[in-house]
Amino acid sequence: MENVATAAASSQAVAKRLKKRYAAERRFKALGFGAIALALGFLGILLVTIFSNGSTALVQTNIRLDVTFDAETLGVSPVNPSADELLRANYGGVIKSALSKAFPDVSGGQRRQLYKLVSTGADLPLRDKLMANPGLLGTTVSVWMTAGADVDMAMKGHVSRKPGVEGNRLTDAQLGWLDELEKRDAVTKKFNTTLFTTGDSREPEQAGLWGAVVGSFFSLSVTLLVCFPLGVATSVYLEEFAPKNKWTHLIEVNINNLAAVPSVVFGLLGLAIFLNFFGMPRSAPLVGGLVLALISMPTIIIAGRAAMKAVPPSIREAALGLGASKLQMVTDHVLPLSMPGILTGTILGMAHALGETAPLLMIGMVAFIVDIPASPLDPSAVLPVQVYLWADSPERAFVERTSAAIMVLLFFLAMMNLAAIMLRKKFERRW
């Protein structure tokens, strides 16, 4: 009876401990799910905020005006004006004349407010239109023009359109003129092609991302051309040919440490070496690509070595047993089999480089660049630096431009990560 009682007590103690252990496991799982849910919630809030602010940048408010290409106002010859005359003509004058005709009752100091309804860069499309068809000289044409940034913000609902609201950048008179233009069906929203076809600008409605996109393309091209062959060659040597001694161990430790070095340190290195010592052009994608290559190379080396370690030793032994040299064994067997992992690491390293800002600020890629770069030697901005510049601008219209630039950057990052996943799935082999 005593043994039975002891066994029953022991069984109860075990059951109690199991119950306590299972309860602890359930609490741990609940904490894990809670942490994941919290992280997804914050991510969702971030993405919703970015897309809600940036989606409105995809459209731009336009105002329709009846523009008369008057030779006297333009300051050109009435008959057969030269291309140089048309290029330097006073297109801003004809826009002001068109606004004055649309609102003939406006006079005096209010005209300056009236002229602000249209963007200061609206004269460029007029110039292109007249230069493409000089026969328009002396005629009146209905033209859709880009509205000013404040008008665009009011039409998109980012600022109040109620008269007398404190802090409103549009005056009561401008709001009245805007209402009148709406009644005439002379205001509309169109797809904002400027955002994807032009470079940066001081005026929000004229600012575009294309210059930064081209700059990022040149920078990443230089990065890939430099870091991929050097990274793969280094990983092959360290994994297959280097002797295992204290020196190679020291090199391996330093490579692993370089992957954790703050990126701004690489920017300072690029400033000291590439700009000050070698005298390379400042703000050029060539220098930016070299600095980003220094950042990406440790990642590629580590990924390459891990991919080659995953190749079974039997592959090496079979190749050597059939008479292949060590170099042939590496180039014909190990390297092709490890290439999916190397490519995945390379794409992830390039995605990391695409989002870097601090090292590029150190080499001067924070400059205001309007022109689209034609080569890696031309001054340029890149997407993350463009986000930094626009986020620092005080105008309300640059907020949506900043969010739109982040959307484009996230799109490219998502595509690069998707390419890495597809490559891994397509070429992955399980041994």
ABEGO torsion letter per residue (X at the ends): XAAAAAAAAAAAAAAAAAAAAAAAAAAAAAAAAAAAAAAAAAAAAAAAAAAAAAAAAABBBBBBBBBBBBAAAAGBBABGBBAAAAAABBAAAAAAAAAAAABAABBEAAAAAAAAABBAAAAAAAAAAAAABAAABGBBBBBBBBBBAAAAAAAAGABBABBGBBGBABBAAAAAAAAAAAAAGABBBBBBAAAAABBBBABAAABBAAAAAAAAAAAAAAAAAAAAAAAAAAAAAAAAABBBBAAAAAAAAAAAAAAABBAAAAAAAAAAAAAAAAGBBBGBAAAAAAAAAAAAAAAAAAAAAAAAAABBAAAAAAAAAAGBBAAAAAAAAAAAAAAAAAAAAAAAAAAAAAABAAAAAAAGAABBBABBBABAABBBBBAAAAAAAAAABABAAAAAAAAAAAAAAAAAAAAAAAAAAAAAAAABBBX
